[in-house]
Amino acid sequence: MIAMGCPLNAVFKNKITHRLTRPVGRPSLTKVKRFFEEFQYQAACWVKERRVVAKIERHPREPFPRVGFIVINLPMEPH
């Protein structure tokens, strides 16, 4: 298994745009809200597509979400 962190880029941002907009209603003042998205991606230098998992966190009193990506060579289907 290979897993590596990746910075936000235009392709990744486009895949999770619907999670980056502020949700309707009042934000929580105490709870961190986490969302996960996954998709397939192939960089120009890669031989095949890889699975990318994004974690989006909305922290209380922070105007913008925290976003992280991990690229994994594991299959999409759980075993």
Distance bins in CASP14 RR format, pairs under 12 A and 6 or more apart:
PFRMAT RR
TARGET T0000
AUTHOR 0000-0000-0000
RMODE 2
METHOD distances of the structure
MODEL  1
1 50 0 0 0 0 0 1 0 0 0 0 0
1 51 0 0 0 0 0 1 0 0 0 0 0
1 70 0 0 0 0 0 1 0 0 0 0 0
1 71 0 0 0 0 0 1 0 0 0 0 0
1 72 1 0 0 1 0 0 0 0 0 0 0
1 73 1 0 0 1 0 0 0 0 0 0 0
1 74 1 0 1 0 0 0 0 0 0 0 0
1 75 0 0 0 0 0 1 0 0 0 0 0
2 46 0 0 0 0 0 1 0 0 0 0 0
2 50 0 0 0 0 1 0 0 0 0 0 0
2 51 0 0 0 0 0 1 0 0 0 0 0
2 70 0 0 0 0 0 1 0 0 0 0 0
2 71 1 0 0 1 0 0 0 0 0 0 0
2 72 1 0 0 1 0 0 0 0 0 0 0
2 73 1 0 1 0 0 0 0 0 0 0 0
2 74 0 0 0 0 1 0 0 0 0 0 0
3 50 0 0 0 0 1 0 0 0 0 0 0
3 51 0 0 0 0 1 0 0 0 0 0 0
3 52 0 0 0 0 0 1 0 0 0 0 0
3 53 0 0 0 0 1 0 0 0 0 0 0
3 69 0 0 0 0 0 1 0 0 0 0 0
3 70 1 0 1 0 0 0 0 0 0 0 0
3 71 1 0 0 1 0 0 0 0 0 0 0
3 72 1 0 1 0 0 0 0 0 0 0 0
3 73 1 0 0 1 0 0 0 0 0 0 0
3 74 0 0 0 0 1 0 0 0 0 0 0
4 43 0 0 0 0 0 1 0 0 0 0 0
4 46 0 0 0 0 0 1 0 0 0 0 0
4 50 0 0 0 0 1 0 0 0 0 0 0
4 51 0 0 0 0 0 1 0 0 0 0 0
4 52 0 0 0 0 0 1 0 0 0 0 0
4 53 0 0 0 0 0 1 0 0 0 0 0
4 68 0 0 0 0 0 1 0 0 0 0 0
4 69 0 0 0 0 1 0 0 0 0 0 0
4 70 1 0 0 1 0 0 0 0 0 0 0
4 71 1 0 1 0 0 0 0 0 0 0 0
4 72 0 0 0 0 1 0 0 0 0 0 0
4 73 0 0 0 0 1 0 0 0 0 0 0
5 12 0 0 0 0 0 1 0 0 0 0 0
5 50 0 0 0 0 0 1 0 0 0 0 0
5 52 0 0 0 0 1 0 0 0 0 0 0
5 53 0 0 0 0 1 0 0 0 0 0 0
5 54 0 0 0 0 0 1 0 0 0 0 0
5 55 0 0 0 0 0 1 0 0 0 0 0
5 67 0 0 0 0 0 1 0 0 0 0 0
5 68 1 0 0 1 0 0 0 0 0 0 0
5 69 1 0 0 1 0 0 0 0 0 0 0
5 70 1 0 1 0 0 0 0 0 0 0 0
5 71 1 0 0 1 0 0 0 0 0 0 0
5 72 0 0 0 0 1 0 0 0 0 0 0
6 12 1 0 0 1 0 0 0 0 0 0 0
6 13 0 0 0 0 0 1 0 0 0 0 0
6 15 0 0 0 0 0 1 0 0 0 0 0
6 41 0 0 0 0 1 0 0 0 0 0 0
6 43 0 0 0 0 1 0 0 0 0 0 0
6 46 0 0 0 0 0 1 0 0 0 0 0
6 50 0 0 0 0 1 0 0 0 0 0 0
6 51 0 0 0 0 0 1 0 0 0 0 0
6 52 1 0 0 1 0 0 0 0 0 0 0
6 53 0 0 0 0 0 1 0 0 0 0 0
6 54 0 0 0 0 1 0 0 0 0 0 0
6 55 0 0 0 0 0 1 0 0 0 0 0
6 67 0 0 0 0 0 1 0 0 0 0 0
6 68 1 0 0 1 0 0 0 0 0 0 0
6 69 1 0 1 0 0 0 0 0 0 0 0
6 70 1 0 0 1 0 0 0 0 0 0 0
6 71 1 0 1 0 0 0 0 0 0 0 0
6 72 0 0 0 0 0 1 0 0 0 0 0
7 13 0 0 0 0 0 1 0 0 0 0 0
7 54 0 0 0 0 0 1 0 0 0 0 0
7 67 0 0 0 0 1 0 0 0 0 0 0
7 68 0 0 0 0 1 0 0 0 0 0 0
7 69 1 0 0 1 0 0 0 0 0 0 0
7 70 0 0 0 0 0 1 0 0 0 0 0
7 71 0 0 0 0 0 1 0 0 0 0 0
8 14 0 0 0 0 0 1 0 0 0 0 0
8 15 0 0 0 0 0 1 0 0 0 0 0
8 16 0 0 0 0 1 0 0 0 0 0 0
8 17 0 0 0 0 0 1 0 0 0 0 0
8 20 0 0 0 0 1 0 0 0 0 0 0
8 52 0 0 0 0 0 1 0 0 0 0 0
8 54 0 0 0 0 1 0 0 0 0 0 0
8 55 0 0 0 0 0 1 0 0 0 0 0
8 56 0 0 0 0 0 1 0 0 0 0 0
8 64 0 0 0 0 0 1 0 0 0 0 0
8 65 0 0 0 0 0 1 0 0 0 0 0
8 66 0 0 0 0 0 1 0 0 0 0 0
8 67 1 0 1 0 0 0 0 0 0 0 0
8 68 1 0 0 1 0 0 0 0 0 0 0
8 69 1 0 0 1 0 0 0 0 0 0 0
9 15 0 0 0 0 0 1 0 0 0 0 0
9 16 0 0 0 0 0 1 0 0 0 0 0
9 41 0 0 0 0 1 0 0 0 0 0 0
9 43 0 0 0 0 1 0 0 0 0 0 0
9 52 0 0 0 0 0 1 0 0 0 0 0
9 54 0 0 0 0 0 1 0 0 0 0 0
9 67 0 0 0 0 0 1 0 0 0 0 0
9 68 0 0 0 0 0 1 0 0 0 0 0
9 69 0 0 0 0 1 0 0 0 0 0 0
9 71 0 0 0 0 0 1 0 0 0 0 0
10 16 0 0 0 0 0 1 0 0 0 0 0
10 17 0 0 0 0 0 1 0 0 0 0 0
10 41 0 0 0 0 0 1 0 0 0 0 0
11 17 0 0 0 0 0 1 0 0 0 0 0
11 39 0 0 0 0 1 0 0 0 0 0 0
11 40 0 0 0 0 0 1 0 0 0 0 0
11 41 1 0 0 1 0 0 0 0 0 0 0
11 42 0 0 0 0 1 0 0 0 0 0 0
11 43 0 0 0 0 1 0 0 0 0 0 0
11 44 0 0 0 0 0 1 0 0 0 0 0
11 52 0 0 0 0 1 0 0 0 0 0 0
11 54 0 0 0 0 0 1 0 0 0 0 0
11 69 0 0 0 0 0 1 0 0 0 0 0
11 71 0 0 0 0 0 1 0 0 0 0 0
12 19 0 0 0 0 0 1 0 0 0 0 0
12 20 0 0 0 0 0 1 0 0 0 0 0
12 37 0 0 0 0 1 0 0 0 0 0 0
12 38 0 0 0 0 0 1 0 0 0 0 0
12 39 0 0 0 0 1 0 0 0 0 0 0
12 40 0 0 0 0 0 1 0 0 0 0 0
12 41 1 0 0 1 0 0 0 0 0 0 0
12 43 0 0 0 0 0 1 0 0 0 0 0
12 52 1 0 0 1 0 0 0 0 0 0 0
12 53 0 0 0 0 0 1 0 0 0 0 0
12 54 1 0 0 1 0 0 0 0 0 0 0
12 55 0 0 0 0 0 1 0 0 0 0 0
12 56 0 0 0 0 0 1 0 0 0 0 0
12 67 0 0 0 0 1 0 0 0 0 0 0
12 68 0 0 0 0 1 0 0 0 0 0 0
12 69 1 0 1 0 0 0 0 0 0 0 0
12 70 0 0 0 0 0 1 0 0 0 0 0
12 71 0 0 0 0 1 0 0 0 0 0 0
13 19 0 0 0 0 0 1 0 0 0 0 0
13 20 1 0 0 1 0 0 0 0 0 0 0
13 21 0 0 0 0 0 1 0 0 0 0 0
13 37 0 0 0 0 0 1 0 0 0 0 0
13 39 0 0 0 0 0 1 0 0 0 0 0
13 52 0 0 0 0 0 1 0 0 0 0 0
13 54 0 0 0 0 1 0 0 0 0 0 0
13 56 0 0 0 0 0 1 0 0 0 0 0
13 65 0 0 0 0 0 1 0 0 0 0 0
13 67 0 0 0 0 1 0 0 0 0 0 0
13 68 0 0 0 0 0 1 0 0 0 0 0
13 69 0 0 0 0 1 0 0 0 0 0 0
14 20 0 0 0 0 0 1 0 0 0 0 0
14 37 0 0 0 0 0 1 0 0 0 0 0
14 39 0 0 0 0 1 0 0 0 0 0 0
14 41 0 0 0 0 0 1 0 0 0 0 0
14 54 0 0 0 0 0 1 0 0 0 0 0
15 37 1 0 0 1 0 0 0 0 0 0 0
15 38 0 0 0 0 1 0 0 0 0 0 0
15 39 1 0 1 0 0 0 0 0 0 0 0
15 40 0 0 0 0 1 0 0 0 0 0 0
15 41 1 0 0 1 0 0 0 0 0 0 0
15 52 1 0 0 1 0 0 0 0 0 0 0
15 53 0 0 0 0 0 1 0 0 0 0 0
15 54 1 0 0 1 0 0 0 0 0 0 0
15 56 0 0 0 0 0 1 0 0 0 0 0
15 67 0 0 0 0 0 1 0 0 0 0 0
15 69 0 0 0 0 1 0 0 0 0 0 0
16 35 0 0 0 0 1 0 0 0 0 0 0
16 36 0 0 0 0 1 0 0 0 0 0 0
16 37 1 0 1 0 0 0 0 0 0 0 0
16 38 0 0 0 0 0 1 0 0 0 0 0
16 39 0 0 0 0 1 0 0 0 0 0 0
16 41 0 0 0 0 0 1 0 0 0 0 0
16 52 0 0 0 0 1 0 0 0 0 0 0
16 53 0 0 0 0 0 1 0 0 0 0 0
16 54 1 0 1 0 0 0 0 0 0 0 0
16 55 0 0 0 0 1 0 0 0 0 0 0
16 56 1 0 0 1 0 0 0 0 0 0 0
16 65 0 0 0 0 1 0 0 0 0 0 0
16 67 1 0 0 1 0 0 0 0 0 0 0
16 68 0 0 0 0 1 0 0 0 0 0 0
16 69 0 0 0 0 1 0 0 0 0 0 0
17 37 0 0 0 0 0 1 0 0 0 0 0
17 54 0 0 0 0 0 1 0 0 0 0 0
17 56 0 0 0 0 0 1 0 0 0 0 0
17 65 0 0 0 0 0 1 0 0 0 0 0
17 67 0 0 0 0 0 1 0 0 0 0 0
18 35 0 0 0 0 1 0 0 0 0 0 0
18 37 0 0 0 0 1 0 0 0 0 0 0
18 54 0 0 0 0 0 1 0 0 0 0 0
18 56 0 0 0 0 0 1 0 0 0 0 0
19 33 0 0 0 0 0 1 0 0 0 0 0
19 34 0 0 0 0 0 1 0 0 0 0 0
19 35 1 0 1 0 0 0 0 0 0 0 0
19 36 0 0 0 0 1 0 0 0 0 0 0
19 37 1 0 0 1 0 0 0 0 0 0 0
19 38 0 0 0 0 0 1 0 0 0 0 0
19 39 0 0 0 0 0 1 0 0 0 0 0
19 54 1 0 0 1 0 0 0 0 0 0 0
19 55 0 0 0 0 1 0 0 0 0 0 0
19 56 1 0 1 0 0 0 0 0 0 0 0
19 57 0 0 0 0 0 1 0 0 0 0 0
19 58 0 0 0 0 1 0 0 0 0 0 0
19 65 1 0 0 1 0 0 0 0 0 0 0
19 66 0 0 0 0 0 1 0 0 0 0 0
19 67 0 0 0 0 1 0 0 0 0 0 0
19 68 0 0 0 0 0 1 0 0 0 0 0
20 35 0 0 0 0 1 0 0 0 0 0 0
20 37 0 0 0 0 0 1 0 0 0 0 0
20 54 0 0 0 0 0 1 0 0 0 0 0
20 56 1 0 0 1 0 0 0 0 0 0 0
20 57 0 0 0 0 0 1 0 0 0 0 0
20 58 0 0 0 0 0 1 0 0 0 0 0
20 63 0 0 0 0 0 1 0 0 0 0 0
20 64 0 0 0 0 1 0 0 0 0 0 0
20 65 1 0 0 1 0 0 0 0 0 0 0
20 66 0 0 0 0 0 1 0 0 0 0 0
20 67 1 0 0 1 0 0 0 0 0 0 0
20 68 0 0 0 0 0 1 0 0 0 0 0
21 35 0 0 0 0 0 1 0 0 0 0 0
21 56 0 0 0 0 0 1 0 0 0 0 0
21 58 0 0 0 0 0 1 0 0 0 0 0
21 64 0 0 0 0 0 1 0 0 0 0 0
21 65 0 0 0 0 1 0 0 0 0 0 0
22 33 0 0 0 0 0 1 0 0 0 0 0
22 56 0 0 0 0 0 1 0 0 0 0 0
22 58 0 0 0 0 1 0 0 0 0 0 0
22 62 0 0 0 0 0 1 0 0 0 0 0
22 63 0 0 0 0 1 0 0 0 0 0 0
22 64 0 0 0 0 1 0 0 0 0 0 0
22 65 0 0 0 0 1 0 0 0 0 0 0
23 33 0 0 0 0 1 0 0 0 0 0 0
23 35 0 0 0 0 1 0 0 0 0 0 0
23 56 0 0 0 0 0 1 0 0 0 0 0
23 58 1 0 0 1 0 0 0 0 0 0 0
23 65 0 0 0 0 0 1 0 0 0 0 0
26 60 0 0 0 0 0 1 0 0 0 0 0
26 61 0 0 0 0 0 1 0 0 0 0 0
27 33 0 0 0 0 1 0 0 0 0 0 0
27 58 1 0 0 1 0 0 0 0 0 0 0
27 59 0 0 0 0 1 0 0 0 0 0 0
27 60 1 0 0 1 0 0 0 0 0 0 0
27 61 0 0 0 0 1 0 0 0 0 0 0
27 62 0 0 0 0 1 0 0 0 0 0 0
27 63 0 0 0 0 1 0 0 0 0 0 0
27 64 0 0 0 0 0 1 0 0 0 0 0
27 65 0 0 0 0 0 1 0 0 0 0 0
28 34 0 0 0 0 0 1 0 0 0 0 0
28 57 0 0 0 0 0 1 0 0 0 0 0
28 58 1 0 0 1 0 0 0 0 0 0 0
28 59 0 0 0 0 1 0 0 0 0 0 0
28 60 1 0 1 0 0 0 0 0 0 0 0
28 61 0 0 0 0 1 0 0 0 0 0 0
28 62 0 0 0 0 0 1 0 0 0 0 0
29 58 0 0 0 0 0 1 0 0 0 0 0
29 59 0 0 0 0 0 1 0 0 0 0 0
29 60 1 0 1 0 0 0 0 0 0 0 0
29 61 1 0 0 1 0 0 0 0 0 0 0
29 62 0 0 0 0 0 1 0 0 0 0 0
30 59 0 0 0 0 0 1 0 0 0 0 0
30 60 1 0 0 1 0 0 0 0 0 0 0
30 61 0 0 0 0 1 0 0 0 0 0 0
31 57 0 0 0 0 0 1 0 0 0 0 0
31 58 0 0 0 0 1 0 0 0 0 0 0
31 59 0 0 0 0 1 0 0 0 0 0 0
31 60 1 0 0 1 0 0 0 0 0 0 0
31 61 0 0 0 0 0 1 0 0 0 0 0
32 55 0 0 0 0 0 1 0 0 0 0 0
32 56 0 0 0 0 0 1 0 0 0 0 0
32 57 1 0 1 0 0 0 0 0 0 0 0
32 58 1 0 0 1 0 0 0 0 0 0 0
32 59 1 0 1 0 0 0 0 0 0 0 0
32 60 1 0 0 1 0 0 0 0 0 0 0
32 61 0 0 0 0 0 1 0 0 0 0 0
32 62 0 0 0 0 1 0 0 0 0 0 0
32 65 0 0 0 0 0 1 0 0 0 0 0
32 66 0 0 0 0 1 0 0 0 0 0 0
33 55 0 0 0 0 0 1 0 0 0 0 0
33 56 0 0 0 0 1 0 0 0 0 0 0
33 57 1 0 0 1 0 0 0 0 0 0 0
33 58 1 0 1 0 0 0 0 0 0 0 0
33 59 0 0 0 0 1 0 0 0 0 0 0
33 60 0 0 0 0 1 0 0 0 0 0 0
33 62 0 0 0 0 0 1 0 0 0 0 0
33 65 0 0 0 0 1 0 0 0 0 0 0
33 66 0 0 0 0 0 1 0 0 0 0 0
34 54 0 0 0 0 0 1 0 0 0 0 0
34 55 1 0 0 1 0 0 0 0 0 0 0
34 56 1 0 0 1 0 0 0 0 0 0 0
34 57 1 0 1 0 0 0 0 0 0 0 0
34 58 1 0 0 1 0 0 0 0 0 0 0
34 59 0 0 0 0 1 0 0 0 0 0 0
34 65 0 0 0 0 1 0 0 0 0 0 0
34 66 0 0 0 0 1 0 0 0 0 0 0
34 67 0 0 0 0 0 1 0 0 0 0 0
34 68 0 0 0 0 0 1 0 0 0 0 0
35 53 0 0 0 0 0 1 0 0 0 0 0
35 54 0 0 0 0 1 0 0 0 0 0 0
35 55 1 0 0 1 0 0 0 0 0 0 0
35 56 1 0 1 0 0 0 0 0 0 0 0
35 57 1 0 0 1 0 0 0 0 0 0 0
35 58 0 0 0 0 1 0 0 0 0 0 0
35 65 0 0 0 0 1 0 0 0 0 0 0
35 66 0 0 0 0 0 1 0 0 0 0 0
35 67 0 0 0 0 1 0 0 0 0 0 0
35 68 0 0 0 0 0 1 0 0 0 0 0
36 52 0 0 0 0 0 1 0 0 0 0 0
36 53 1 0 0 1 0 0 0 0 0 0 0
36 54 1 0 0 1 0 0 0 0 0 0 0
36 55 1 0 1 0 0 0 0 0 0 0 0
36 56 1 0 0 1 0 0 0 0 0 0 0
36 57 0 0 0 0 0 1 0 0 0 0 0
36 67 0 0 0 0 0 1 0 0 0 0 0
36 68 0 0 0 0 0 1 0 0 0 0 0
36 69 0 0 0 0 0 1 0 0 0 0 0
36 70 0 0 0 0 0 1 0 0 0 0 0
37 51 0 0 0 0 0 1 0 0 0 0 0
37 52 0 0 0 0 1 0 0 0 0 0 0
37 53 1 0 0 1 0 0 0 0 0 0 0
37 54 1 0 1 0 0 0 0 0 0 0 0
37 55 0 0 0 0 1 0 0 0 0 0 0
37 56 1 0 0 1 0 0 0 0 0 0 0
37 65 0 0 0 0 0 1 0 0 0 0 0
37 67 0 0 0 0 1 0 0 0 0 0 0
37 68 0 0 0 0 0 1 0 0 0 0 0
37 69 0 0 0 0 1 0 0 0 0 0 0
37 70 0 0 0 0 0 1 0 0 0 0 0
38 50 0 0 0 0 0 1 0 0 0 0 0
38 51 1 0 0 1 0 0 0 0 0 0 0
38 52 1 0 0 1 0 0 0 0 0 0 0
38 53 1 0 1 0 0 0 0 0 0 0 0
38 54 1 0 0 1 0 0 0 0 0 0 0
38 55 0 0 0 0 0 1 0 0 0 0 0
38 56 0 0 0 0 0 1 0 0 0 0 0
38 69 0 0 0 0 0 1 0 0 0 0 0
38 70 0 0 0 0 1 0 0 0 0 0 0
38 71 0 0 0 0 0 1 0 0 0 0 0
38 72 0 0 0 0 1 0 0 0 0 0 0
38 74 0 0 0 0 0 1 0 0 0 0 0
38 75 0 0 0 0 0 1 0 0 0 0 0
38 76 1 0 0 1 0 0 0 0 0 0 0
38 77 0 0 0 0 0 1 0 0 0 0 0
38 78 0 0 0 0 0 1 0 0 0 0 0
39 49 0 0 0 0 1 0 0 0 0 0 0
39 50 0 0 0 0 1 0 0 0 0 0 0
39 51 1 0 0 1 0 0 0 0 0 0 0
39 52 1 0 1 0 0 0 0 0 0 0 0
39 53 0 0 0 0 1 0 0 0 0 0 0
39 54 1 0 0 1 0 0 0 0 0 0 0
39 69 0 0 0 0 0 1 0 0 0 0 0
39 71 0 0 0 0 0 1 0 0 0 0 0
39 72 0 0 0 0 0 1 0 0 0 0 0
39 76 0 0 0 0 1 0 0 0 0 0 0
40 46 0 0 0 0 0 1 0 0 0 0 0
40 48 0 0 0 0 1 0 0 0 0 0 0
40 49 1 0 1 0 0 0 0 0 0 0 0
40 50 1 0 0 1 0 0 0 0 0 0 0
40 51 1 0 0 1 0 0 0 0 0 0 0
40 52 1 0 0 1 0 0 0 0 0 0 0
40 53 0 0 0 0 0 1 0 0 0 0 0
40 71 0 0 0 0 0 1 0 0 0 0 0
40 72 0 0 0 0 0 1 0 0 0 0 0
40 73 0 0 0 0 0 1 0 0 0 0 0
40 75 0 0 0 0 0 1 0 0 0 0 0
40 76 1 0 0 1 0 0 0 0 0 0 0
41 48 0 0 0 0 0 1 0 0 0 0 0
41 49 1 0 0 1 0 0 0 0 0 0 0
41 50 1 0 0 1 0 0 0 0 0 0 0
41 51 0 0 0 0 1 0 0 0 0 0 0
41 52 1 0 1 0 0 0 0 0 0 0 0
41 53 0 0 0 0 0 1 0 0 0 0 0
41 54 0 0 0 0 0 1 0 0 0 0 0
41 69 0 0 0 0 1 0 0 0 0 0 0
41 70 0 0 0 0 0 1 0 0 0 0 0
41 71 1 0 0 1 0 0 0 0 0 0 0
41 72 0 0 0 0 0 1 0 0 0 0 0
41 73 0 0 0 0 0 1 0 0 0 0 0
41 76 0 0 0 0 0 1 0 0 0 0 0
42 48 1 0 0 1 0 0 0 0 0 0 0
42 49 1 0 1 0 0 0 0 0 0 0 0
42 50 1 0 0 1 0 0 0 0 0 0 0
42 51 0 0 0 0 0 1 0 0 0 0 0
42 52 0 0 0 0 0 1 0 0 0 0 0
42 71 0 0 0 0 0 1 0 0 0 0 0
42 73 0 0 0 0 0 1 0 0 0 0 0
43 49 0 0 0 0 1 0 0 0 0 0 0
43 50 0 0 0 0 1 0 0 0 0 0 0
43 52 0 0 0 0 0 1 0 0 0 0 0
43 71 0 0 0 0 1 0 0 0 0 0 0
46 52 0 0 0 0 0 1 0 0 0 0 0
46 71 0 0 0 0 1 0 0 0 0 0 0
46 73 0 0 0 0 1 0 0 0 0 0 0
47 73 0 0 0 0 0 1 0 0 0 0 0
48 71 0 0 0 0 0 1 0 0 0 0 0
48 73 0 0 0 0 1 0 0 0 0 0 0
48 75 0 0 0 0 0 1 0 0 0 0 0
49 71 0 0 0 0 0 1 0 0 0 0 0
49 72 0 0 0 0 0 1 0 0 0 0 0
49 73 0 0 0 0 1 0 0 0 0 0 0
49 75 0 0 0 0 0 1 0 0 0 0 0
49 76 0 0 0 0 1 0 0 0 0 0 0
50 69 0 0 0 0 0 1 0 0 0 0 0
50 70 0 0 0 0 0 1 0 0 0 0 0
50 71 1 0 1 0 0 0 0 0 0 0 0
50 72 1 0 0 1 0 0 0 0 0 0 0
50 73 1 0 1 0 0 0 0 0 0 0 0
50 74 0 0 0 0 1 0 0 0 0 0 0
50 75 0 0 0 0 0 1 0 0 0 0 0
50 76 0 0 0 0 0 1 0 0 0 0 0
51 69 0 0 0 0 0 1 0 0 0 0 0
51 70 0 0 0 0 1 0 0 0 0 0 0
51 71 1 0 0 1 0 0 0 0 0 0 0
51 72 1 0 1 0 0 0 0 0 0 0 0
51 73 1 0 0 1 0 0 0 0 0 0 0
51 74 1 0 0 1 0 0 0 0 0 0 0
51 75 1 0 0 1 0 0 0 0 0 0 0
51 76 1 0 1 0 0 0 0 0 0 0 0
51 77 0 0 0 0 0 1 0 0 0 0 0
51 78 0 0 0 0 0 1 0 0 0 0 0
52 67 0 0 0 0 0 1 0 0 0 0 0
52 68 0 0 0 0 0 1 0 0 0 0 0
52 69 1 0 1 0 0 0 0 0 0 0 0
52 70 1 0 0 1 0 0 0 0 0 0 0
52 71 1 0 1 0 0 0 0 0 0 0 0
52 72 1 0 0 1 0 0 0 0 0 0 0
52 73 0 0 0 0 0 1 0 0 0 0 0
52 74 0 0 0 0 0 1 0 0 0 0 0
52 76 0 0 0 0 0 1 0 0 0 0 0
53 67 0 0 0 0 0 1 0 0 0 0 0
53 68 0 0 0 0 1 0 0 0 0 0 0
53 69 1 0 0 1 0 0 0 0 0 0 0
53 70 1 0 1 0 0 0 0 0 0 0 0
53 71 0 0 0 0 1 0 0 0 0 0 0
53 72 1 0 0 1 0 0 0 0 0 0 0
53 73 0 0 0 0 0 1 0 0 0 0 0
53 74 0 0 0 0 1 0 0 0 0 0 0
53 76 0 0 0 0 0 1 0 0 0 0 0
54 65 0 0 0 0 0 1 0 0 0 0 0
54 66 0 0 0 0 0 1 0 0 0 0 0
54 67 1 0 0 1 0 0 0 0 0 0 0
54 68 1 0 0 1 0 0 0 0 0 0 0
54 69 1 0 1 0 0 0 0 0 0 0 0
54 70 0 0 0 0 1 0 0 0 0 0 0
54 71 0 0 0 0 0 1 0 0 0 0 0
54 72 0 0 0 0 0 1 0 0 0 0 0
55 65 0 0 0 0 1 0 0 0 0 0 0
55 66 0 0 0 0 1 0 0 0 0 0 0
55 67 1 0 0 1 0 0 0 0 0 0 0
55 68 1 0 1 0 0 0 0 0 0 0 0
55 69 1 0 0 1 0 0 0 0 0 0 0
55 70 1 0 0 1 0 0 0 0 0 0 0
56 64 0 0 0 0 0 1 0 0 0 0 0
56 65 1 0 1 0 0 0 0 0 0 0 0
56 66 1 0 0 1 0 0 0 0 0 0 0
56 67 1 0 1 0 0 0 0 0 0 0 0
56 68 1 0 0 1 0 0 0 0 0 0 0
56 69 0 0 0 0 0 1 0 0 0 0 0
57 64 0 0 0 0 0 1 0 0 0 0 0
57 65 1 0 0 1 0 0 0 0 0 0 0
57 66 1 0 1 0 0 0 0 0 0 0 0
57 67 1 0 0 1 0 0 0 0 0 0 0
57 68 0 0 0 0 1 0 0 0 0 0 0
58 64 0 0 0 0 1 0 0 0 0 0 0
58 65 1 0 1 0 0 0 0 0 0 0 0
58 66 1 0 0 1 0 0 0 0 0 0 0
58 67 0 0 0 0 0 1 0 0 0 0 0
59 65 0 0 0 0 1 0 0 0 0 0 0
59 66 1 0 0 1 0 0 0 0 0 0 0
59 67 0 0 0 0 0 1 0 0 0 0 0
END
